[in-house]
Amino acid sequence: MRVILAASSHPTAAARISHLKQSNMARSFSFHKSLTKCLQNKNLLPNCYS
């Protein structure tokens, strides 16, 4: 627990963590978008999960 608090109080670590969260969200959002596109176009379905 102490390590987490120290990391969050450290500016660069906190920035790195928030950046990781943002990139994760962006990645999952683009994945969700492509998945939606795949579901709308059933012909593409085999290519969706590559």
Backbone as a printed PyTorch tensor [residue, N CA C, xyz], in Angstrom:
tensor([[[  0.8340,  -1.2020,   0.0000],
         [  0.0000,   0.0000,   0.0000],
         [  0.8680,   1.2520,   0.0000]],

        [[  1.9300,   1.2150,   0.7740],
         [  2.8060,   2.3690,   0.8570],
         [  3.4510,   2.6600,  -0.4960]],

        [[  3.7800,   1.5960,  -1.2280],
         [  4.4250,   1.7600,  -2.5320],
         [  3.4820,   2.4770,  -3.5020]],

        [[  2.2130,   2.0950,  -3.4710],
         [  1.2270,   2.7160,  -4.3540],
         [  1.0840,   4.2030,  -4.0380]],

        [[  1.0350,   4.5250,  -2.7420],
         [  0.9110,   5.9210,  -2.3440],
         [  2.1290,   6.7180,  -2.7840]],

        [[  3.3020,   6.1390,  -2.6350],
         [  4.5240,   6.8300,  -3.0380],
         [  4.5300,   7.0510,  -4.5500]],

        [[  4.0760,   6.0460,  -5.2970],
         [  4.0540,   6.1640,  -6.7490],
         [  3.0530,   7.2220,  -7.1960]],

        [[  1.9070,   7.2790,  -6.5200],
         [  0.8840,   8.2400,  -6.9290],
         [  1.2770,   9.6620,  -6.5470]],

        [[  2.0570,   9.8110,  -5.4650],
         [  2.4850,  11.1450,  -5.0720],
         [  3.6560,  11.6180,  -5.9310]],

        [[  4.3790,  10.6840,  -6.5420],
         [  5.4770,  11.0310,  -7.4330],
         [  4.8950,  11.5220,  -8.7550]],

        [[  5.2360,  12.7260,  -9.2050],
         [  4.5750,  13.3260, -10.3710],
         [  4.7250,  12.5250, -11.6550]],

        [[  5.9400,  12.0440, -11.9500],
         [  6.1320,  11.3390, -13.2180],
         [  5.4350,   9.9930, -13.2100]],

        [[  5.4320,   9.3290, -12.0550],
         [  4.7510,   8.0390, -11.9610],
         [  3.2460,   8.2180, -12.1350]],

        [[  2.7120,   9.2510, -11.4990],
         [  1.2810,   9.5180, -11.6230],
         [  0.9200,   9.8450, -13.0690]],

        [[  1.7770,  10.6320, -13.7220],
         [  1.5300,  10.9800, -15.1210],
         [  1.5880,   9.7360, -15.9900]],

        [[  2.5490,   8.8600, -15.6880],
         [  2.6990,   7.6280, -16.4610],
         [  1.4690,   6.7420, -16.2860]],

        [[  0.9630,   6.6660, -15.0520],
         [ -0.2090,   5.8420, -14.7740],
         [ -1.4280,   6.3920, -15.5110]],

        [[ -1.6330,   7.7150, -15.4510],
         [ -2.7900,   8.3030, -16.1280],
         [ -2.6620,   8.1430, -17.6390]],

        [[ -1.4260,   8.2400, -18.1490],
         [ -1.2110,   8.0460, -19.5830],
         [ -1.5390,   6.6150, -19.9850]],

        [[ -1.1460,   5.6730, -19.1450],
         [ -1.4540,   4.2690, -19.4180],
         [ -2.9570,   4.0520, -19.4430]],

        [[ -3.6560,   4.6510, -18.4940],
         [ -5.1130,   4.5130, -18.4460],
         [ -5.7410,   5.0870, -19.7080]],

        [[ -5.2600,   6.2610, -20.1340],
         [ -5.8200,   6.9020, -21.3220],
         [ -5.5680,   6.0590, -22.5640]],

        [[ -4.3530,   5.5310, -22.7190],
         [ -4.0510,   4.7380, -23.9070],
         [ -4.8380,   3.4310, -23.8940]],

        [[ -5.0350,   2.8650, -22.6980],
         [ -5.8700,   1.6650, -22.5860],
         [ -7.2980,   1.9530, -23.0300]],

        [[ -7.8340,   3.0880, -22.5860],
         [ -9.1920,   3.4630, -22.9560],
         [ -9.2920,   3.6910, -24.4580]],

        [[ -8.2850,   4.3530, -25.0200],
         [ -8.2960,   4.6240, -26.4570],
         [ -8.2330,   3.3160, -27.2440]],

        [[ -7.3900,   2.3900, -26.7640],
         [ -7.2420,   1.1120, -27.4520],
         [ -8.5510,   0.3250, -27.4030]],

        [[ -9.1770,   0.2690, -26.2340],
         [-10.4270,  -0.4800, -26.1070],
         [-11.5390,   0.2030, -26.8950]],

        [[-11.4890,   1.5430, -26.9860],
         [-12.5090,   2.2530, -27.7520],
         [-12.3700,   1.9470, -29.2400]],

        [[-11.1450,   1.9700, -29.7670],
         [-10.9550,   1.6680, -31.1900],
         [-11.2950,   0.2110, -31.4680]],

        [[-10.9860,  -0.6740, -30.5180],
         [-11.3580,  -2.0780, -30.6680],
         [-12.8680,  -2.2170, -30.7130]],

        [[-13.5550,  -1.4980, -29.8390],
         [-15.0170,  -1.5440, -29.7990],
         [-15.6040,  -1.0070, -31.1030]],

        [[-14.9890,   0.0520, -31.6340],
         [-15.4580,   0.6290, -32.8860],
         [-15.3050,  -0.3590, -34.0400]],

        [[-14.1560,  -1.0090, -34.1300],
         [-13.9460,  -1.9660, -35.2160],
         [-14.8530,  -3.1770, -35.0460]],

        [[-15.0770,  -3.5740, -33.7940],
         [-15.9630,  -4.7040, -33.5380],
         [-17.3880,  -4.3560, -33.9680]],

        [[-17.8160,  -3.1350, -33.6760],
         [-19.1510,  -2.7000, -34.0870],
         [-19.2680,  -2.7040, -35.6040]],

        [[-18.2160,  -2.2240, -36.2700],
         [-18.2110,  -2.2160, -37.7260],
         [-18.3240,  -3.6400, -38.2560]],

        [[-17.6180,  -4.5550, -37.6200],
         [-17.6630,  -5.9560, -38.0250],
         [-19.0540,  -6.5400, -37.8530]],

        [[-19.6820,  -6.2140, -36.7330],
         [-21.0000,  -6.7630, -36.4640],
         [-22.0360,  -6.2120, -37.4390]],

        [[-21.8240,  -4.9650, -37.8660],
         [-22.7570,  -4.3740, -38.8170],
         [-22.5910,  -5.0160, -40.1970]],

        [[-21.3460,  -5.3870, -40.5270],
         [-21.0800,  -5.9890, -41.8240],
         [-20.6800,  -7.4410, -41.5980]],

        [[-21.6320,  -8.3320, -41.6870],
         [-21.4060,  -9.7360, -41.3350],
         [-20.3720, -10.4100, -42.2410]],

        [[-20.1670,  -9.8710, -43.4260],
         [-19.1850, -10.4610, -44.3370],
         [-17.7660, -10.3310, -43.7900]],

        [[-17.5500,  -9.3210, -42.9670],
         [-16.2120,  -9.0790, -42.4300],
         [-15.9230,  -9.9070, -41.1850]],

        [[-16.9460, -10.5880, -40.6880],
         [-16.8380, -11.2510, -39.3980],
         [-15.5990, -12.1260, -39.2400]],

        [[-15.2040, -12.9420, -40.2400],
         [-13.9920, -13.7470, -40.0530],
         [-12.7410, -12.9030, -39.8320]],

        [[-12.7290, -11.6690, -40.3450],
         [-11.5550, -10.8140, -40.2020],
         [-11.5490, -10.0450, -38.8900]],

        [[-12.6480, -10.0850, -38.1750],
         [-12.7930,  -9.2370, -37.0000],
         [-11.8390,  -9.6350, -35.8820]],

        [[-11.6100, -10.8970, -35.7250],
         [-10.8840, -11.3590, -34.5410],
         [ -9.4370, -11.6920, -34.8430]],

        [[ -8.9200, -11.1850, -35.9580],
         [ -7.5230, -11.4400, -36.2940],
         [ -6.6060, -10.5750, -35.4460]]])
